[in-house]
Amino acid sequence: MKWIKIDNDSYGTILFSWVVCALFIFLTARFIHNLWISLPISVFLVIFMVFITWFFRVPNRETPFMHNDQLVTSVADGKVVIVEKVFEKEFLKQECIQISVYMDFFDVHCNFWPITGKVTYYKYHPGKYLLAFHPKSSEKNEHSSTCMENAHGKVFFKQIAGTFARRIVCYAEPGKMEYRGDQCGVIKFGSRIDLFVSPEADIKVKVGDKVRAVESVLAVLPD
């Protein structure tokens, strides 16, 4: 039997959830003596404990065309909600194609490097917790910004917190070489990824597409 791998930065969240649920199960059994009421409550809490553990799993994914450094794969599981030309003003300071992937409550929330390349920029931004669909969430919400670069160009992406997300973990270290498909961090609960590539990149997705981290190709960088 193959064990499910759990994100290293999520054990505290899982333990806290288990302790709270266990406490409520104890209180339910202690003070609610009607089995038709106490049993469903306890079963629901046990299911929630299992779900929280499953939620922070790290999936084992196959990296497509590992030696093709032009491919840009999805940082996260979710639904493509934006594909448009924008001006990226934080770091690249140029026109780019923005591809945004929204993660709902049931998606895997571990994130993965989109290309093989060197990390050239990283910055954490504290902020608000607007709905991830909100147009201003990319700028106003808590988020981290990372830029990677290889011989084919730069890829800039943001891990953006949603309404229920209160912590973003990113492993980016400027100057360090990272590899497409390796885990780059995690966002707790509902959130969004904004990814920016050059206008010359060949975009492979459209709004409404469902994508999977590591496996789905979002774009192909120019030669």
Z-matrix of the N, CA and C atoms (Angstrom, degrees):
N
C 1 1.473
C 2 1.526 1 109.95
N 3 1.341 2 115.96 1 132.09
C 4 1.444 3 120.14 2 -179.03
C 5 1.530 4 109.90 3 -92.72
N 6 1.326 5 116.49 4 124.42
C 7 1.457 6 120.90 5 -178.65
C 8 1.519 7 110.50 6 -75.12
N 9 1.340 8 115.61 7 145.81
C 10 1.453 9 121.41 8 175.67
C 11 1.525 10 108.80 9 -75.88
N 12 1.329 11 116.27 10 129.17
C 13 1.459 12 120.10 11 177.43
C 14 1.524 13 109.59 12 -81.85
N 15 1.330 14 116.69 13 133.02
C 16 1.461 15 122.71 14 179.64
C 17 1.518 16 109.12 15 -106.37
N 18 1.330 17 115.79 16 141.28
C 19 1.464 18 120.84 17 178.49
C 20 1.525 19 110.73 18 -58.34
N 21 1.333 20 116.21 19 131.65
C 22 1.471 21 121.31 20 -175.06
C 23 1.519 22 113.39 21 -61.92
N 24 1.341 23 117.43 22 -29.52
C 25 1.461 24 121.02 23 -176.99
C 26 1.525 25 113.06 24 -89.70
N 27 1.332 26 117.22 25 6.30
C 28 1.466 27 120.16 26 -174.99
C 29 1.524 28 113.80 27 -112.94
N 30 1.327 29 117.55 28 -0.01
C 31 1.468 30 118.99 29 -179.45
C 32 1.524 31 112.04 30 -61.66
N 33 1.342 32 117.19 31 -36.86
C 34 1.462 33 120.24 32 179.58
C 35 1.518 34 111.75 33 -63.93
N 36 1.338 35 116.40 34 -42.70
C 37 1.463 36 121.19 35 178.23
C 38 1.519 37 110.72 36 -63.08
N 39 1.337 38 115.86 37 -43.07
C 40 1.463 39 120.07 38 179.72
C 41 1.525 40 110.71 39 -64.30
N 42 1.322 41 117.18 40 -45.25
C 43 1.464 42 120.88 41 -179.43
C 44 1.531 43 111.11 42 -61.89
N 45 1.329 44 116.75 43 -43.89
C 46 1.462 45 120.80 44 178.94
C 47 1.531 46 110.43 45 -59.83
N 48 1.345 47 116.16 46 -44.17
C 49 1.467 48 120.45 47 -179.77
C 50 1.520 49 111.03 48 -63.54
N 51 1.327 50 117.00 49 -41.65
C 52 1.457 51 121.08 50 179.00
C 53 1.534 52 111.51 51 -63.60
N 54 1.320 53 116.03 52 -42.69
C 55 1.473 54 119.58 53 -178.93
C 56 1.526 55 110.31 54 -63.57
N 57 1.342 56 116.84 55 -44.82
C 58 1.470 57 120.92 56 179.85
C 59 1.524 58 110.63 57 -63.27
N 60 1.336 59 116.87 58 -45.25
C 61 1.470 60 120.42 59 179.59
C 62 1.526 61 111.32 60 -64.33
N 63 1.327 62 116.77 61 -42.72
C 64 1.466 63 120.25 62 179.01
C 65 1.525 64 111.15 63 -61.47
N 66 1.334 65 116.38 64 -38.35
C 67 1.461 66 120.74 65 177.95
C 68 1.523 67 110.89 66 -63.64
N 69 1.327 68 116.52 67 -44.49
C 70 1.468 69 119.98 68 179.66
C 71 1.530 70 111.35 69 -66.63
N 72 1.336 71 117.51 70 -35.84
C 73 1.463 72 120.35 71 176.79
C 74 1.532 73 110.00 72 -63.84
N 75 1.314 74 115.92 73 -42.65
C 76 1.477 75 120.39 74 177.82
C 77 1.523 76 110.88 75 -61.82
N 78 1.336 77 116.90 76 -47.12
C 79 1.465 78 120.72 77 -178.82
C 80 1.526 79 111.40 78 -64.81
N 81 1.341 80 115.63 79 -37.16
C 82 1.470 81 119.91 80 177.89
C 83 1.519 82 110.56 81 -62.99
N 84 1.339 83 116.16 82 -47.03
C 85 1.466 84 120.07 83 179.85
C 86 1.529 85 112.04 84 -66.33
N 87 1.324 86 115.93 85 -32.22
C 88 1.468 87 120.87 86 -176.29
C 89 1.521 88 112.82 87 -76.99
N 90 1.326 89 116.96 88 -37.20
C 91 1.464 90 118.85 89 -170.96
C 92 1.528 91 115.03 90 -115.14
N 93 1.331 92 117.94 91 -15.59
C 94 1.473 93 120.06 92 177.59
C 95 1.522 94 108.14 93 -109.21
N 96 1.301 95 116.45 94 107.30
C 97 1.467 96 120.69 95 -172.93
C 98 1.518 97 113.12 96 -95.96
N 99 1.319 98 116.31 97 -1.97
C 100 1.460 99 120.78 98 175.09
C 101 1.526 100 108.54 99 -84.17
N 102 1.325 101 117.35 100 111.94
C 103 1.470 102 122.04 101 -174.57
C 104 1.527 103 112.11 102 -62.21
N 105 1.346 104 116.14 103 -31.52
C 106 1.457 105 119.69 104 -179.08
C 107 1.533 106 111.97 105 -68.74
N 108 1.307 107 116.49 106 -18.00
C 109 1.463 108 121.09 107 177.28
C 110 1.533 109 111.14 108 -100.27
N 111 1.323 110 116.48 109 -47.86
C 112 1.462 111 120.52 110 -174.84
C 113 1.527 112 112.72 111 -68.64
N 114 1.344 113 116.96 112 -37.57
C 115 1.467 114 119.16 113 -177.36
C 116 1.528 115 112.60 114 -65.73
N 117 1.343 116 119.72 115 -48.75
C 118 1.474 117 118.57 116 177.65
C 119 1.524 118 113.24 117 -59.74
N 120 1.346 119 116.59 118 -38.29
C 121 1.462 120 119.70 119 178.70
C 122 1.525 121 110.44 120 -62.30
N 123 1.329 122 116.14 121 -46.23
C 124 1.469 123 121.10 122 -178.93
C 125 1.525 124 111.44 123 -64.66
N 126 1.343 125 117.46 124 -41.51
C 127 1.463 126 121.64 125 179.18
C 128 1.531 127 109.98 126 -63.38
N 129 1.341 128 116.07 127 -43.28
C 130 1.467 129 120.07 128 178.30
C 131 1.524 130 111.02 129 -59.70
N 132 1.329 131 117.35 130 -42.66
C 133 1.463 132 120.87 131 -178.66
C 134 1.528 133 111.60 132 -67.36
N 135 1.324 134 117.08 133 -36.84
C 136 1.472 135 120.58 134 177.08
C 137 1.532 136 109.90 135 -65.70
N 138 1.339 137 116.15 136 -42.98
C 139 1.468 138 119.90 137 177.82
C 140 1.523 139 110.23 138 -61.82
N 141 1.330 140 116.94 139 -39.51
C 142 1.460 141 120.87 140 178.88
C 143 1.533 142 110.75 141 -64.16
N 144 1.322 143 117.76 142 -39.59
C 145 1.456 144 122.00 143 177.76
C 146 1.532 145 110.61 144 -60.94
N 147 1.328 146 115.55 145 -43.38
C 148 1.469 147 120.16 146 178.78
C 149 1.519 148 110.07 147 -65.61
N 150 1.352 149 116.55 148 -41.96
C 151 1.469 150 120.73 149 -179.16
C 152 1.527 151 111.46 150 -62.29
N 153 1.329 152 117.08 151 -43.79
C 154 1.464 153 120.72 152 -179.41
C 155 1.531 154 110.32 153 -60.38
N 156 1.323 155 116.69 154 -40.56
C 157 1.466 156 120.46 155 178.24
C 158 1.522 157 110.32 156 -65.24
N 159 1.333 158 116.16 157 -45.71
C 160 1.470 159 121.76 158 179.70
C 161 1.520 160 111.07 159 -64.58
N 162 1.335 161 117.38 160 -34.99
C 163 1.460 162 122.90 161 -176.99
C 164 1.528 163 111.47 162 -59.29
N 165 1.331 164 116.97 163 -36.02
C 166 1.461 165 120.91 164 -176.00
C 167 1.526 166 112.41 165 -96.74
N 168 1.311 167 117.00 166 25.06
C 169 1.459 168 121.17 167 177.27
C 170 1.521 169 110.24 168 -71.61
N 171 1.327 170 116.05 169 153.41
C 172 1.470 171 121.95 170 173.97
C 173 1.523 172 106.72 171 -108.74
N 174 1.325 173 118.52 172 108.36
C 175 1.466 174 120.43 173 -176.02
C 176 1.520 175 112.06 174 -70.45
N 177 1.306 176 115.40 175 150.23
C 178 1.459 177 121.49 176 176.22
C 179 1.526 178 107.58 177 -94.06
N 180 1.315 179 116.85 178 107.53
C 181 1.460 180 121.52 179 -174.93
C 182 1.526 181 111.41 180 -115.76
N 183 1.329 182 114.64 181 148.26
C 184 1.462 183 121.55 182 176.07
C 185 1.530 184 109.13 183 -89.08
N 186 1.321 185 117.74 184 125.63
C 187 1.457 186 122.29 185 179.84
C 188 1.529 187 109.93 186 -83.19
N 189 1.358 188 118.16 187 116.90
C 190 1.472 189 119.53 188 -177.19
C 191 1.525 190 112.27 189 -71.22
N 192 1.322 191 116.25 190 138.68
C 193 1.473 192 122.05 191 173.60
C 194 1.531 193 110.88 192 46.16
N 195 1.324 194 115.23 193 60.87
C 196 1.460 195 122.86 194 -171.37
C 197 1.531 196 113.01 195 -52.94
N 198 1.314 197 117.85 196 -32.60
C 199 1.469 198 120.43 197 -173.76
C 200 1.533 199 112.67 198 -95.01
N 201 1.317 200 117.48 199 7.10
C 202 1.470 201 121.35 200 176.76
C 203 1.522 202 108.04 201 -95.47
N 204 1.321 203 117.59 202 101.41
C 205 1.463 204 122.09 203 -175.71
C 206 1.521 205 113.50 204 -78.52
N 207 1.332 206 117.31 205 0.00
C 208 1.461 207 119.68 206 177.55
C 209 1.524 208 112.49 207 -84.75
N 210 1.320 209 116.92 208 -20.05
C 211 1.467 210 120.19 209 -175.92
C 212 1.524 211 111.59 210 -74.23
N 213 1.331 212 114.98 211 136.59
C 214 1.466 213 122.28 212 173.43
C 215 1.519 214 106.77 213 -114.59
N 216 1.321 215 116.80 214 111.81
C 217 1.461 216 120.42 215 -178.32
C 218 1.527 217 110.41 216 -99.38
N 219 1.321 218 115.37 217 163.40
C 220 1.456 219 120.42 218 -175.73
C 221 1.524 220 111.36 219 -66.45
N 222 1.322 221 115.56 220 137.49
C 223 1.469 222 121.80 221 176.64
C 224 1.519 223 110.50 222 -74.02
N 225 1.339 224 116.35 223 -26.59
C 226 1.462 225 120.33 224 -172.73
C 227 1.522 226 111.90 225 -144.42
N 228 1.321 227 115.70 226 160.61
C 229 1.462 228 122.01 227 167.93
C 230 1.522 229 108.55 228 -75.09
N 231 1.326 230 117.55 229 148.55
C 232 1.454 231 118.90 230 174.73
C 233 1.510 232 112.95 231 151.71
N 234 1.325 233 115.00 232 -158.90
C 235 1.457 234 123.19 233 -176.81
C 236 1.526 235 109.66 234 -116.33
N 237 1.320 236 115.98 235 134.30
C 238 1.465 237 120.80 236 176.93
C 239 1.526 238 108.48 237 -72.81
N 240 1.340 239 116.32 238 120.59
C 241 1.466 240 120.60 239 -177.04
C 242 1.530 241 112.40 240 -113.49
N 243 1.323 242 117.40 241 -16.30
C 244 1.471 243 120.77 242 178.93
C 245 1.527 244 109.42 243 -142.48
N 246 1.312 245 116.76 244 131.91
C 247 1.471 246 123.67 245 166.36
C 248 1.525 247 104.95 246 -139.88
N 249 1.330 248 116.82 247 103.99
C 250 1.454 249 119.39 248 -176.44
C 251 1.525 250 111.23 249 -157.81
N 252 1.336 251 114.93 250 160.48
C 253 1.465 252 120.40 251 176.78
C 254 1.528 253 108.82 252 -84.79
N 255 1.331 254 115.86 253 128.80
C 256 1.469 255 121.57 254 -179.02
C 257 1.525 256 108.81 255 -138.63
N 258 1.332 257 115.43 256 170.41
C 259 1.464 258 120.54 257 171.66
C 260 1.518 259 107.59 258 -101.71
N 261 1.330 260 117.45 259 116.70
C 262 1.464 261 121.93 260 -179.68
C 263 1.529 262 106.95 261 -87.04
N 264 1.330 263 115.82 262 113.61
C 265 1.465 264 119.48 263 -169.36
C 266 1.520 265 114.96 264 -104.30
N 267 1.331 266 117.99 265 -6.74
C 268 1.466 267 117.71 266 -177.67
C 269 1.519 268 112.88 267 -78.73
N 270 1.330 269 116.94 268 -48.68
C 271 1.465 270 119.73 269 -173.31
C 272 1.523 271 112.62 270 -130.95
N 273 1.314 272 118.67 271 -51.60
C 274 1.464 273 120.76 272 -177.28
C 275 1.522 274 111.69 273 -68.68
N 276 1.359 275 115.76 274 -36.29
C 277 1.466 276 122.19 275 178.11
C 278 1.535 277 111.92 276 54.04
N 279 1.334 278 114.75 277 51.18
C 280 1.453 279 120.83 278 178.71
C 281 1.526 280 109.14 279 -159.22
N 282 1.326 281 115.89 280 168.45
C 283 1.459 282 119.36 281 175.14
C 284 1.522 283 109.74 282 -68.97
N 285 1.322 284 115.38 283 138.51
C 286 1.463 285 122.02 284 -178.64
C 287 1.522 286 109.21 285 -142.66
N 288 1.316 287 115.27 286 168.14
C 289 1.453 288 120.86 287 167.74
C 290 1.529 289 107.20 288 -97.18
N 291 1.327 290 115.62 289 121.80
C 292 1.460 291 120.97 290 177.72
C 293 1.525 292 109.48 291 -95.94
N 294 1.339 293 115.30 292 130.48
C 295 1.461 294 122.06 293 174.37
C 296 1.533 295 106.94 294 -121.61
N 297 1.318 296 116.66 295 117.74
C 298 1.466 297 120.61 296 -177.67
C 299 1.525 298 109.88 297 -111.62
N 300 1.330 299 115.00 298 134.00
C 301 1.464 300 121.89 299 179.20
C 302 1.526 301 108.49 300 -118.52
N 303 1.317 302 116.19 301 122.16
C 304 1.469 303 121.75 302 179.37
C 305 1.522 304 109.85 303 -95.90
N 306 1.331 305 115.71 304 129.17
C 307 1.469 306 122.29 305 176.85
C 308 1.516 307 109.19 306 -101.25
N 309 1.319 308 117.48 307 122.60
C 310 1.456 309 118.68 308 175.20
C 311 1.528 310 109.57 309 -87.96
N 312 1.325 311 115.94 310 -176.93
C 313 1.461 312 121.32 311 -172.07
C 314 1.529 313 112.51 312 -63.24
N 315 1.339 314 117.15 313 -22.95
C 316 1.457 315 120.40 314 -173.89
C 317 1.530 316 113.32 315 -99.98
N 318 1.324 317 117.59 316 -3.34
C 319 1.461 318 120.51 317 178.92
C 320 1.529 319 111.12 318 -79.59
N 321 1.336 320 115.69 319 153.89
C 322 1.464 321 120.82 320 170.31
C 323 1.523 322 107.81 321 -61.01
N 324 1.336 323 116.81 322 133.23
C 325 1.461 324 119.74 323 -176.66
C 326 1.524 325 113.83 324 -108.23
N 327 1.325 326 117.80 325 6.31
C 328 1.457 327 120.31 326 169.31
C 329 1.525 328 107.86 327 -74.03
N 330 1.314 329 116.68 328 145.02
C 331 1.461 330 122.40 329 -178.82
C 332 1.522 331 110.58 330 -115.82
N 333 1.346 332 115.57 331 155.54
C 334 1.460 333 120.97 332 -172.48
C 335 1.526 334 110.34 333 -136.25
N 336 1.338 335 115.42 334 147.78
C 337 1.465 336 120.05 335 -179.99
C 338 1.525 337 110.56 336 -59.53
N 339 1.352 338 117.53 337 133.89
C 340 1.471 339 120.22 338 -177.00
C 341 1.526 340 114.45 339 -82.12
N 342 1.333 341 117.46 340 -23.76
C 343 1.469 342 121.20 341 178.52
C 344 1.529 343 109.02 342 -140.14
N 345 1.316 344 115.27 343 168.08
C 346 1.455 345 121.07 344 168.24
C 347 1.524 346 107.45 345 -91.37
N 348 1.315 347 116.04 346 123.05
C 349 1.459 348 119.09 347 -178.01
C 350 1.513 349 112.02 348 176.51
N 351 1.303 350 115.59 349 -177.87
C 352 1.467 351 121.44 350 -178.36
C 353 1.531 352 109.63 351 -93.50
N 354 1.326 353 115.85 352 138.16
C 355 1.461 354 120.97 353 174.44
C 356 1.530 355 107.98 354 -75.59
N 357 1.325 356 115.94 355 121.71
C 358 1.470 357 120.05 356 -177.25
C 359 1.527 358 112.76 357 -110.12
N 360 1.337 359 116.61 358 -10.45
C 361 1.471 360 119.31 359 -177.67
C 362 1.518 361 109.17 360 -158.94
N 363 1.339 362 115.83 361 141.14
C 364 1.463 363 120.93 362 171.90
C 365 1.524 364 109.09 363 -152.01
N 366 1.333 365 116.01 364 137.31
C 367 1.460 366 120.45 365 175.57
C 368 1.521 367 109.59 366 -152.85
N 369 1.341 368 115.05 367 135.59
C 370 1.464 369 120.99 368 175.93
C 371 1.529 370 108.57 369 -98.05
N 372 1.346 371 116.28 370 135.40
C 373 1.461 372 121.69 371 -179.21
C 374 1.532 373 109.36 372 -121.18
N 375 1.323 374 119.38 373 110.04
C 376 1.469 375 119.65 374 172.04
C 377 1.528 376 108.91 375 -66.84
N 378 1.324 377 116.79 376 157.70
C 379 1.464 378 117.30 377 -178.75
C 380 1.505 379 113.60 378 -179.13
N 381 1.338 380 114.81 379 -158.72
C 382 1.455 381 122.10 380 -176.98
C 383 1.531 382 110.70 381 -86.22
N 384 1.346 383 114.97 382 -175.39
C 385 1.470 384 120.73 383 179.78
C 386 1.520 385 109.55 384 -133.36
N 387 1.349 386 114.98 385 57.42
C 388 1.458 387 120.56 386 175.88
C 389 1.529 388 109.03 387 -69.34
N 390 1.321 389 116.49 388 163.14
C 391 1.462 390 119.80 389 174.07
C 392 1.524 391 108.93 390 -56.26
N 393 1.342 392 116.54 391 139.52
C 394 1.465 393 120.37 392 -175.87
C 395 1.532 394 112.22 393 -62.63
N 396 1.341 395 117.08 394 -21.85
C 397 1.466 396 120.34 395 177.41
C 398 1.523 397 111.67 396 -78.02
N 399 1.330 398 118.04 397 -14.75
C 400 1.461 399 121.54 398 -175.85
C 401 1.531 400 109.85 399 -62.12
N 402 1.338 401 118.12 400 134.19
C 403 1.479 402 120.99 401 -177.79
C 404 1.522 403 114.03 402 -56.14
N 405 1.339 404 117.08 403 -31.01
C 406 1.456 405 120.90 404 -176.97
C 407 1.532 406 113.33 405 -92.98
N 408 1.335 407 117.79 406 0.35
C 409 1.466 408 119.59 407 -176.64
C 410 1.521 409 112.02 408 -62.68
N 411 1.338 410 116.94 409 -31.34
C 412 1.464 411 121.02 410 -179.59
C 413 1.521 412 112.12 411 -62.15
N 414 1.344 413 116.78 412 -30.26
C 415 1.456 414 120.87 413 -178.11
C 416 1.522 415 112.82 414 -100.99
N 417 1.347 416 116.86 415 -38.47
C 418 1.467 417 120.68 416 -170.86
C 419 1.521 418 114.32 417 -93.13
N 420 1.333 419 117.82 418 -26.12
C 421 1.463 420 119.73 419 -179.06
C 422 1.528 421 111.60 420 -76.72
N 423 1.318 422 115.17 421 160.08
C 424 1.462 423 120.15 422 169.92
C 425 1.530 424 108.37 423 -54.85
N 426 1.323 425 117.04 424 130.92
C 427 1.463 426 119.02 425 177.76
C 428 1.523 427 110.72 426 -159.83
N 429 1.313 428 115.03 427 162.99
C 430 1.462 429 121.05 428 172.84
C 431 1.517 430 107.92 429 -119.84
N 432 1.321 431 116.53 430 146.23
C 433 1.464 432 122.33 431 -178.82
C 434 1.521 433 109.46 432 -120.51
N 435 1.319 434 115.84 433 133.18
C 436 1.468 435 121.33 434 -178.34
C 437 1.526 436 109.60 435 -136.95
N 438 1.316 437 116.43 436 138.99
C 439 1.458 438 120.85 437 173.42
C 440 1.523 439 109.15 438 -121.82
N 441 1.338 440 115.23 439 135.25
C 442 1.462 441 122.15 440 175.73
C 443 1.525 442 108.42 441 -120.92
N 444 1.318 443 115.34 442 153.27
C 445 1.469 444 119.23 443 -177.57
C 446 1.518 445 110.18 444 -144.18
N 447 1.341 446 115.26 445 140.07
C 448 1.464 447 120.83 446 169.66
C 449 1.524 448 108.50 447 -139.11
N 450 1.296 449 117.95 448 -167.38
C 451 1.470 450 121.36 449 -174.06
C 452 1.523 451 113.07 450 -64.34
N 453 1.335 452 117.61 451 -17.82
C 454 1.464 453 121.10 452 -176.27
C 455 1.524 454 113.35 453 -99.56
N 456 1.331 455 117.33 454 -6.25
C 457 1.449 456 118.45 455 177.66
C 458 1.517 457 113.36 456 142.34
N 459 1.329 458 114.76 457 -167.46
C 460 1.462 459 122.07 458 -177.42
C 461 1.522 460 110.59 459 -113.68
N 462 1.323 461 115.13 460 146.33
C 463 1.468 462 122.32 461 172.91
C 464 1.513 463 107.52 462 -127.92
N 465 1.315 464 115.81 463 121.80
C 466 1.462 465 122.43 464 -178.97
C 467 1.518 466 107.73 465 -112.73
N 468 1.343 467 117.44 466 131.45
C 469 1.462 468 118.24 467 178.84
C 470 1.522 469 111.59 468 -141.99
N 471 1.339 470 113.91 469 152.97
C 472 1.458 471 121.78 470 179.54
C 473 1.525 472 109.66 471 -119.99
N 474 1.337 473 116.12 472 133.77
C 475 1.458 474 122.31 473 168.75
C 476 1.533 475 105.74 474 -95.30
N 477 1.320 476 116.65 475 115.26
C 478 1.466 477 121.26 476 -171.78
C 479 1.522 478 110.53 477 -112.95
N 480 1.327 479 116.44 478 128.27
C 481 1.460 480 121.47 479 177.78
C 482 1.524 481 109.85 480 -72.33
N 483 1.330 482 115.96 481 148.93
C 484 1.457 483 121.52 482 175.01
C 485 1.520 484 110.16 483 -104.09
N 486 1.332 485 115.85 484 -163.81
C 487 1.463 486 121.45 485 -177.41
C 488 1.523 487 112.00 486 -61.01
N 489 1.338 488 116.69 487 -39.49
C 490 1.456 489 120.41 488 -175.61
C 491 1.524 490 113.29 489 -99.56
N 492 1.331 491 116.49 490 -4.80
C 493 1.466 492 119.34 491 179.98
C 494 1.522 493 109.21 492 -85.48
N 495 1.314 494 115.46 493 133.98
C 496 1.457 495 119.78 494 -179.04
C 497 1.523 496 112.12 495 -128.56
N 498 1.315 497 116.55 496 5.93
C 499 1.454 498 118.09 497 179.75
C 500 1.513 499 110.39 498 -156.55
N 501 1.328 500 115.15 499 129.57
C 502 1.455 501 121.81 500 175.85
C 503 1.522 502 107.86 501 -115.11
N 504 1.317 503 116.08 502 132.52
C 505 1.459 504 121.49 503 176.45
C 506 1.523 505 107.81 504 -115.46
N 507 1.324 506 116.70 505 127.50
C 508 1.465 507 121.49 506 176.74
C 509 1.524 508 108.66 507 -134.89
N 510 1.332 509 116.09 508 136.00
C 511 1.462 510 121.16 509 -176.98
C 512 1.524 511 112.90 510 -94.12
N 513 1.333 512 117.74 511 9.94
C 514 1.466 513 120.78 512 -174.78
C 515 1.526 514 112.07 513 -63.73
N 516 1.335 515 115.23 514 133.00
C 517 1.460 516 122.57 515 174.03
C 518 1.528 517 107.51 516 -132.86
N 519 1.342 518 118.46 517 111.38
C 520 1.463 519 120.30 518 -179.52
C 521 1.526 520 112.34 519 -51.88
N 522 1.328 521 115.41 520 132.39
C 523 1.454 522 121.54 521 -179.50
C 524 1.516 523 113.54 522 96.55
N 525 1.333 524 116.74 523 -11.72
C 526 1.467 525 120.10 524 -177.12
C 527 1.523 526 110.79 525 -91.76
N 528 1.334 527 116.15 526 140.71
C 529 1.460 528 122.39 527 176.83
C 530 1.522 529 108.94 528 -83.43
N 531 1.337 530 116.53 529 131.16
C 532 1.461 531 121.52 530 178.51
C 533 1.520 532 109.68 531 -126.06
N 534 1.341 533 115.77 532 161.70
C 535 1.460 534 120.33 533 -172.25
C 536 1.525 535 111.48 534 -124.00
N 537 1.329 536 114.28 535 132.60
C 538 1.463 537 121.07 536 -179.14
C 539 1.525 538 110.69 537 -52.88
N 540 1.329 539 115.11 538 129.99
C 541 1.453 540 120.55 539 178.99
C 542 1.510 541 114.77 540 99.65
N 543 1.345 542 117.96 541 -16.91
C 544 1.466 543 120.71 542 174.70
C 545 1.527 544 109.06 543 -78.85
N 546 1.323 545 116.19 544 151.65
C 547 1.463 546 119.76 545 -178.93
C 548 1.526 547 111.02 546 -68.28
N 549 1.342 548 116.00 547 134.02
C 550 1.465 549 119.95 548 179.31
C 551 1.521 550 112.33 549 -112.80
N 552 1.321 551 118.09 550 -3.56
C 553 1.455 552 120.06 551 178.98
C 554 1.508 553 112.25 552 157.28
N 555 1.332 554 115.43 553 -162.74
C 556 1.471 555 121.48 554 179.95
C 557 1.528 556 107.74 555 -156.97
N 558 1.331 557 115.69 556 148.33
C 559 1.462 558 121.37 557 172.22
C 560 1.527 559 106.75 558 -119.26
N 561 1.326 560 116.81 559 130.76
C 562 1.459 561 120.26 560 -178.11
C 563 1.531 562 109.94 561 -78.67
N 564 1.331 563 116.41 562 116.91
C 565 1.460 564 125.07 563 174.27
C 566 1.535 565 112.30 564 69.39
N 567 1.358 566 117.65 565 -165.33
C 568 1.460 567 122.12 566 -169.04
C 569 1.520 568 114.39 567 -54.20
N 570 1.314 569 117.78 568 136.43
C 571 1.454 570 120.11 569 -172.70
C 572 1.528 571 110.69 570 -170.27
N 573 1.349 572 115.51 571 -172.25
C 574 1.462 573 120.30 572 -174.48
C 575 1.521 574 110.48 573 -148.20
N 576 1.329 575 115.05 574 152.05
C 577 1.463 576 122.39 575 172.13
C 578 1.528 577 108.10 576 -117.22
N 579 1.330 578 116.42 577 127.13
C 580 1.465 579 121.77 578 170.46
C 581 1.521 580 107.42 579 -107.43
N 582 1.316 581 116.79 580 124.72
C 583 1.467 582 121.45 581 -178.75
C 584 1.525 583 108.34 582 -122.63
N 585 1.347 584 115.84 583 138.36
C 586 1.455 585 121.69 584 -175.69
C 587 1.530 586 109.76 585 -124.29
N 588 1.336 587 115.39 586 129.90
C 589 1.465 588 121.35 587 175.94
C 590 1.522 589 108.24 588 -130.36
N 591 1.323 590 116.35 589 167.29
C 592 1.472 591 120.53 590 -178.18
C 593 1.532 592 109.94 591 -66.77
N 594 1.337 593 117.37 592 153.91
C 595 1.473 594 120.94 593 179.05
C 596 1.528 595 112.81 594 -61.99
N 597 1.325 596 116.93 595 -20.09
C 598 1.468 597 120.41 596 -179.96
C 599 1.533 598 112.84 597 -79.43
N 600 1.327 599 116.98 598 -9.75
C 601 1.462 600 120.11 599 -179.40
C 602 1.529 601 110.42 600 -68.57
N 603 1.315 602 115.32 601 148.59
C 604 1.475 603 121.94 602 178.55
C 605 1.532 604 107.76 603 -89.58
N 606 1.332 605 117.27 604 107.46
C 607 1.467 606 121.86 605 -176.27
C 608 1.524 607 109.62 606 -79.56
N 609 1.318 608 116.64 607 131.81
C 610 1.457 609 122.39 608 -174.41
C 611 1.533 610 114.01 609 -109.16
N 612 1.327 611 118.25 610 2.32
C 613 1.461 612 120.59 611 -179.22
C 614 1.524 613 110.13 612 -129.57
N 615 1.317 614 115.31 613 166.28
C 616 1.466 615 121.56 614 176.69
C 617 1.527 616 108.37 615 -136.76
N 618 1.323 617 115.52 616 165.27
C 619 1.466 618 120.79 617 178.94
C 620 1.534 619 109.69 618 -58.27
N 621 1.324 620 115.59 619 133.71
C 622 1.454 621 121.42 620 -179.45
C 623 1.513 622 114.15 621 101.12
N 624 1.343 623 117.84 622 -16.83
C 625 1.463 624 120.86 623 179.33
C 626 1.524 625 110.80 624 -68.10
N 627 1.326 626 116.11 625 141.75
C 628 1.465 627 121.69 626 170.71
C 629 1.524 628 107.84 627 -92.36
N 630 1.332 629 116.77 628 131.08
C 631 1.459 630 120.67 629 -177.82
C 632 1.520 631 110.44 630 -125.30
N 633 1.323 632 114.91 631 157.41
C 634 1.457 633 122.09 632 178.27
C 635 1.524 634 108.99 633 -120.77
N 636 1.318 635 115.48 634 132.94
C 637 1.463 636 120.21 635 177.68
C 638 1.516 637 109.99 636 -54.62
N 639 1.331 638 116.47 637 141.48
C 640 1.472 639 125.21 638 177.21
C 641 1.531 640 111.92 639 77.77
N 642 1.329 641 117.57 640 -44.45
C 643 1.463 642 120.69 641 -170.57
C 644 1.527 643 113.99 642 -90.13
N 645 1.320 644 118.10 643 -29.59
C 646 1.472 645 120.88 644 -176.21
C 647 1.535 646 110.62 645 -91.79
N 648 1.323 647 116.37 646 127.03
C 649 1.456 648 121.78 647 178.27
C 650 1.530 649 108.60 648 -86.04
N 651 1.331 650 117.34 649 121.40
C 652 1.451 651 121.76 650 179.13
C 653 1.534 652 111.69 651 -88.04
N 654 1.326 653 115.25 652 -37.12
C 655 1.474 654 119.57 653 -176.17
C 656 1.518 655 110.09 654 -157.68
N 657 1.310 656 114.96 655 163.94
C 658 1.464 657 121.74 656 174.35
C 659 1.526 658 106.96 657 -122.37
N 660 1.325 659 116.72 658 121.15
C 661 1.458 660 121.27 659 -179.35
C 662 1.526 661 110.24 660 -69.53
N 663 1.337 662 117.90 661 150.86
C 664 1.473 663 120.49 662 -179.89
C 665 1.523 664 111.99 663 -66.01
N 666 1.322 665 115.95 664 160.25
C 667 1.475 666 121.49 665 177.91
C 668 1.515 667 110.47 666 -63.67
